[in-house]
Amino acid sequence: MERYKIGLLQLDSGSDKASNLKRIEGMIEEAVAGGASMISLPEVMNIISGRDGPDPAEPIPGHTTGLLCRWAKRYGVWIHGGSILEDAPGGKPFNTTVLVSPGGELLASYRKLHLFSVDIPGGVRVRESDRMRPGREIVSLPTPLGHLGFSICYDLRFPELYRLLALRGVQVLFVPASFTHPTGEAHWEPLLRARAIENGCYVVAAAQCGEKPKYLAHGNSMVVDPWGEITARAGQSEGVLMAEIDLALVEKARSQIPTLETRRPDAYTLEAAATTPE
């Protein structure tokens, strides 16, 4: 499908998982009524409790992903699942996103590679590695809605991940997030636009909003086109954000500024070790 509508669910998820999931289904229904072929959710979409340790994790497949599969089939829509905490052996969970087909099949899962680390004097201090474990694989998947690539929140600060996805042929990059307001106000928009521009891709970024127990979430879910234009943007409240994806614009942007073709892998690689000039 060359052109289609996507519905981003900007959520203010709290500590009541059942309530969060009930609102999500209602918002999916709203987006589908507006013509959405794809739904995208934010990071930690099913629960944010503010407890000292990680929130309750689930196996995948499990309760929340089972609901996503049933909703996808019921409403005939693709669902990008934002992220939930995935149960893992050894205690610490993964932060994992999934992709579900309109037939209700769980087609792909991606575990967050880069764990959030920030220490702002007088402000936010977080080390996700204290309570989560990182994934190990880059994940993309060709679908009828384009070649899709996956990432989560803090991954956004690592451009090499997105370049590798683009080199695989990815056309639409997903960045579900729960950005804190101080870092979001400074960096959210420029980083999203940069990832779109440098790779000639759409960037779809569904976000958490609202006052959480330990931070204020930035909101501002958005879709950025391959030229770096913001085609849809939410504010600070929970709701559905609709946008259009036109895959022809990906090819147009990449033909006009062919950064993927004019790279110099003979002179550098993404895996190259740093060297000290003599």
Secondary structure, DSSP 8 states (H G I E B T S, - for coil): --EEEEEEEEB---S-HHHHHHHHHHHHHHHHHTTEEEEE--TT-S-----SS----B-SSSHHHHHHHHHHHHHT-EEE---EEE--TTS--EEEEEEE-TTS-EEEEEE-SS--EEE-TTS-EEEGGGT--------EEEETTEEEEE--GGGGG-HHHHHHHHHTT--EEE--B--BHHHIIIIIHHHHHHHHHHHT-EEEE-BBEEE-SS-EEE---EEE-TTS-EEEE--SS-EEEEEEEETHHHHHHHHHS-TTTS--TTT--TT-------
